[in-house]
Amino acid sequence: MINLPYHPIINHFIQKYDYKSYLELGVRNKNSTHNHIQCQLKEGVDVNASCNPTYVMTTDVFFESHASERLWDIIFIDACHKKEYVARDFENSLKHLSEGGTIIMDDVNPFTKLYTESQYCWNAWEVFAELRGTRSDLEMYTIHSSFCGIVRRGKQKTHNLQIKPTWEFLQQNRQKLLNTITWEEVLKK
């Protein structure tokens, strides 16, 4: 499976909705995504100062001390991949998302069992799957050739599955849990 790079996905939404502000949670390497984003205002948060983020701190501290009443048009969540951190980053991002904004969640569509290990996507997919099961006020889908999931305010039919934190459960229920579509379908939306 080919992994579609993040910046074309993010730039697609920026261009489509004429977004002006971008926030990246978990910069890691500015040359991989951040520097390729075509948006008027670009900001990044990372605990590692060597990647030159706008804010050197955890995402929790950032939202508590620097976000206040600010809103961003598009937010890319790619910080810690552990379930509880991803859930907090999502909730904080949703609170700071502009009307009509988009959240891109990385690591929620692991392609193989290897990617569910802690050094890769870990259990971030469980957050996306749980939201797909409980939040009818959101529109959510993952992209077939990407680790990314897209979240926008809207409507969706929720699933009624009890999440089991195993690769086998994800594989057996991937479509219901992650609502996977192709990149071509994203472009047609």
The 8 nearest C-alpha neighbors of each residue, nearest first, counted from 0:
[[1, 144, 2, 110, 145, 143, 3, 111],
 [0, 2, 144, 3, 145, 143, 4, 110],
 [3, 1, 145, 144, 4, 0, 146, 143],
 [2, 4, 145, 144, 1, 5, 7, 8],
 [5, 3, 6, 2, 7, 8, 145, 32],
 [6, 4, 8, 7, 9, 32, 3, 147],
 [5, 7, 9, 8, 32, 10, 4, 36],
 [8, 6, 10, 9, 5, 11, 4, 3],
 [9, 7, 11, 6, 5, 10, 12, 4],
 [8, 10, 6, 11, 12, 7, 5, 13],
 [11, 9, 13, 7, 12, 8, 6, 14],
 [10, 12, 8, 14, 9, 13, 7, 15],
 [11, 13, 15, 14, 10, 9, 16, 8],
 [14, 12, 18, 10, 17, 11, 16, 15],
 [13, 15, 17, 11, 12, 16, 10, 18],
 [14, 16, 12, 13, 17, 11, 18, 10],
 [17, 15, 18, 14, 13, 12, 99, 100],
 [18, 16, 14, 13, 15, 19, 12, 38],
 [17, 19, 13, 16, 72, 20, 14, 38],
 [18, 20, 39, 38, 40, 17, 72, 21],
 [21, 19, 40, 71, 72, 18, 41, 39],
 [20, 22, 41, 73, 74, 71, 40, 72],
 [23, 21, 74, 42, 43, 41, 75, 73],
 [22, 24, 43, 75, 74, 25, 26, 42],
 [25, 23, 76, 44, 78, 77, 43, 75],
 [24, 26, 78, 45, 77, 44, 27, 23],
 [25, 27, 28, 45, 43, 29, 24, 23],
 [28, 26, 50, 25, 29, 45, 47, 31],
 [29, 27, 30, 50, 26, 31, 32, 33],
 [28, 30, 33, 34, 31, 32, 26, 50],
 [31, 29, 34, 28, 32, 33, 35, 27],
 [30, 32, 29, 28, 33, 34, 35, 6],
 [33, 31, 35, 6, 34, 30, 29, 5],
 [34, 32, 29, 35, 36, 30, 31, 26],
 [33, 35, 30, 29, 36, 32, 31, 37],
 [36, 34, 32, 33, 6, 37, 30, 31],
 [37, 35, 33, 34, 6, 38, 10, 32],
 [38, 36, 10, 35, 39, 13, 34, 14],
 [37, 39, 40, 19, 36, 20, 41, 21],
 [38, 40, 19, 20, 41, 37, 21, 18],
 [41, 39, 20, 38, 21, 19, 42, 22],
 [42, 40, 21, 22, 20, 38, 39, 43],
 [43, 41, 22, 53, 21, 23, 40, 44],
 [42, 44, 23, 52, 53, 22, 24, 26],
 [43, 45, 54, 24, 52, 25, 55, 53],
 [44, 46, 25, 55, 47, 26, 56, 52],
 [47, 45, 56, 55, 57, 48, 44, 25],
 [46, 48, 45, 49, 50, 55, 27, 56],
 [47, 49, 51, 50, 55, 46, 52, 45],
 [50, 48, 51, 47, 52, 27, 28, 46],
 [49, 51, 28, 48, 27, 52, 47, 29],
 [52, 50, 49, 48, 53, 29, 47, 55],
 [53, 51, 43, 54, 44, 50, 45, 55],
 [52, 54, 43, 42, 44, 51, 55, 45],
 [55, 53, 44, 52, 56, 43, 45, 61],
 [56, 54, 46, 45, 48, 44, 52, 47],
 [57, 55, 46, 45, 54, 60, 61, 58],
 [56, 58, 60, 59, 46, 61, 45, 44],
 [57, 59, 61, 60, 62, 56, 44, 24],
 [58, 60, 57, 62, 61, 63, 88, 87],
 [61, 59, 63, 57, 58, 62, 64, 56],
 [62, 60, 58, 65, 64, 59, 63, 57],
 [61, 63, 66, 59, 60, 64, 65, 58],
 [64, 62, 60, 61, 59, 65, 66, 67],
 [63, 65, 61, 62, 60, 66, 67, 59],
 [66, 64, 61, 62, 67, 63, 60, 69],
 [65, 67, 62, 69, 68, 64, 61, 63],
 [68, 66, 69, 65, 64, 62, 63, 95],
 [69, 67, 66, 70, 95, 65, 94, 62],
 [70, 68, 66, 67, 95, 71, 96, 65],
 [71, 69, 95, 96, 97, 68, 72, 66],
 [72, 70, 96, 20, 97, 73, 21, 95],
 [73, 71, 100, 97, 20, 18, 96, 21],
 [72, 74, 101, 21, 100, 71, 102, 22],
 [73, 75, 22, 102, 21, 23, 103, 76],
 [74, 76, 103, 23, 102, 104, 24, 22],
 [77, 75, 104, 24, 105, 78, 103, 23],
 [76, 78, 25, 105, 24, 75, 79, 104],
 [77, 79, 25, 24, 76, 80, 45, 26],
 [80, 78, 81, 84, 77, 85, 25, 82],
 [81, 79, 123, 121, 120, 85, 78, 82],
 [82, 80, 84, 79, 83, 122, 123, 121],
 [81, 83, 123, 85, 122, 84, 86, 126],
 [84, 82, 86, 85, 81, 87, 126, 123],
 [85, 83, 87, 86, 82, 81, 88, 79],
 [84, 86, 88, 82, 87, 83, 80, 89],
 [85, 87, 83, 89, 84, 88, 126, 82],
 [88, 86, 84, 90, 89, 85, 91, 83],
 [89, 87, 85, 91, 86, 90, 92, 84],
 [88, 90, 92, 86, 87, 91, 85, 93],
 [91, 89, 93, 87, 92, 88, 86, 94],
 [92, 90, 88, 94, 89, 93, 87, 95],
 [93, 91, 89, 95, 94, 90, 88, 96],
 [92, 94, 96, 90, 95, 91, 89, 102],
 [95, 93, 91, 92, 96, 90, 70, 97],
 [96, 94, 70, 92, 93, 71, 69, 91],
 [97, 95, 93, 71, 70, 100, 94, 92],
 [96, 98, 100, 72, 70, 71, 99, 95],
 [99, 97, 100, 96, 72, 152, 70, 101],
 [98, 100, 97, 101, 152, 151, 72, 96],
 [101, 99, 72, 97, 98, 73, 96, 151],
 [102, 100, 73, 151, 150, 72, 103, 74],
 [103, 101, 74, 150, 73, 149, 75, 104],
 [102, 104, 75, 149, 148, 76, 74, 150],
 [105, 103, 76, 148, 147, 75, 102, 149],
 [104, 106, 147, 77, 107, 146, 76, 148],
 [107, 105, 120, 146, 108, 147, 123, 109],
 [106, 108, 124, 123, 105, 146, 147, 148],
 [107, 109, 146, 106, 124, 147, 110, 141],
 [110, 108, 114, 111, 146, 107, 106, 120],
 [111, 109, 108, 114, 112, 0, 146, 113],
 [112, 110, 113, 114, 109, 115, 166, 170],
 [111, 113, 114, 115, 166, 110, 109, 116],
 [114, 112, 111, 115, 116, 119, 110, 109],
 [115, 113, 119, 120, 116, 112, 109, 111],
 [116, 114, 121, 120, 112, 113, 122, 119],
 [115, 117, 121, 114, 119, 118, 113, 120],
 [116, 118, 121, 119, 115, 120, 81, 80],
 [119, 117, 116, 121, 120, 114, 115, 80],
 [118, 120, 114, 117, 121, 116, 115, 106],
 [121, 119, 106, 115, 114, 80, 123, 122],
 [120, 122, 115, 117, 116, 119, 123, 80],
 [123, 121, 124, 82, 125, 81, 115, 120],
 [122, 124, 82, 107, 80, 125, 126, 121],
 [125, 123, 107, 127, 122, 126, 108, 128],
 [124, 126, 128, 123, 127, 122, 129, 82],
 [127, 125, 129, 128, 124, 123, 86, 82],
 [126, 128, 130, 124, 125, 129, 131, 107],
 [127, 129, 176, 125, 131, 130, 126, 177],
 [130, 128, 132, 126, 131, 127, 125, 133],
 [129, 131, 133, 127, 132, 134, 128, 126],
 [132, 130, 128, 129, 157, 133, 134, 127],
 [131, 133, 157, 158, 129, 130, 159, 134],
 [132, 134, 130, 131, 157, 129, 135, 158],
 [135, 133, 136, 130, 137, 131, 132, 157],
 [134, 136, 155, 154, 137, 157, 156, 133],
 [137, 135, 154, 134, 153, 152, 155, 138],
 [138, 136, 152, 153, 154, 135, 151, 134],
 [137, 139, 153, 154, 151, 155, 150, 152],
 [140, 138, 150, 149, 137, 151, 131, 148],
 [139, 141, 178, 149, 148, 179, 177, 142],
 [142, 140, 148, 179, 147, 177, 149, 178],
 [141, 143, 180, 145, 179, 181, 144, 182],
 [142, 144, 181, 180, 179, 145, 141, 182],
 [145, 143, 2, 1, 142, 3, 0, 181],
 [146, 144, 2, 3, 147, 142, 143, 108],
 [145, 147, 108, 106, 105, 107, 109, 148],
 [148, 146, 105, 145, 104, 141, 107, 106],
 [147, 149, 141, 104, 140, 103, 107, 142],
 [148, 150, 103, 140, 139, 102, 141, 104],
 [151, 149, 139, 102, 138, 101, 103, 148],
 [152, 150, 101, 138, 137, 153, 100, 102],
 [151, 153, 137, 138, 136, 150, 154, 99],
 [154, 152, 137, 138, 136, 151, 155, 135],
 [155, 153, 136, 137, 138, 135, 152, 156],
 [156, 154, 135, 138, 157, 137, 136, 153],
 [155, 157, 135, 158, 154, 131, 132, 134],
 [158, 156, 132, 131, 135, 155, 133, 159],
 [157, 159, 132, 160, 175, 131, 156, 176],
 [158, 160, 132, 157, 161, 133, 175, 162],
 [159, 161, 158, 162, 132, 176, 175, 172],
 [160, 162, 163, 159, 129, 132, 158, 128],
 [163, 161, 160, 164, 129, 125, 128, 168],
 [162, 164, 165, 168, 161, 169, 125, 166],
 [165, 163, 162, 166, 125, 168, 122, 169],
 [166, 164, 168, 167, 163, 169, 162, 170],
 [165, 167, 169, 168, 112, 170, 164, 115],
 [166, 168, 170, 165, 169, 171, 112, 172],
 [169, 167, 171, 165, 170, 166, 172, 163],
 [170, 168, 166, 173, 172, 167, 171, 165],
 [169, 171, 167, 173, 168, 172, 166, 174],
 [170, 172, 168, 169, 173, 167, 174, 166],
 [173, 171, 169, 170, 175, 174, 176, 168],
 [174, 172, 176, 169, 170, 177, 175, 171],
 [173, 175, 178, 177, 176, 172, 179, 171],
 [176, 174, 172, 173, 178, 177, 158, 131],
 [175, 177, 128, 173, 174, 172, 178, 131],
 [176, 178, 174, 179, 173, 141, 175, 128],
 [179, 177, 140, 174, 175, 141, 176, 180],
 [178, 180, 141, 177, 142, 143, 140, 174],
 [181, 179, 142, 143, 184, 141, 178, 182],
 [180, 182, 143, 184, 183, 142, 185, 179],
 [183, 181, 185, 184, 142, 186, 180, 143],
 [182, 184, 186, 181, 185, 187, 180, 188],
 [185, 183, 187, 181, 182, 186, 180, 188],
 [186, 184, 182, 188, 183, 187, 181, 180],
 [185, 187, 183, 184, 188, 182, 11, 181],
 [186, 188, 184, 185, 183, 182, 181, 180],
 [187, 185, 186, 184, 183, 182, 15, 180]]
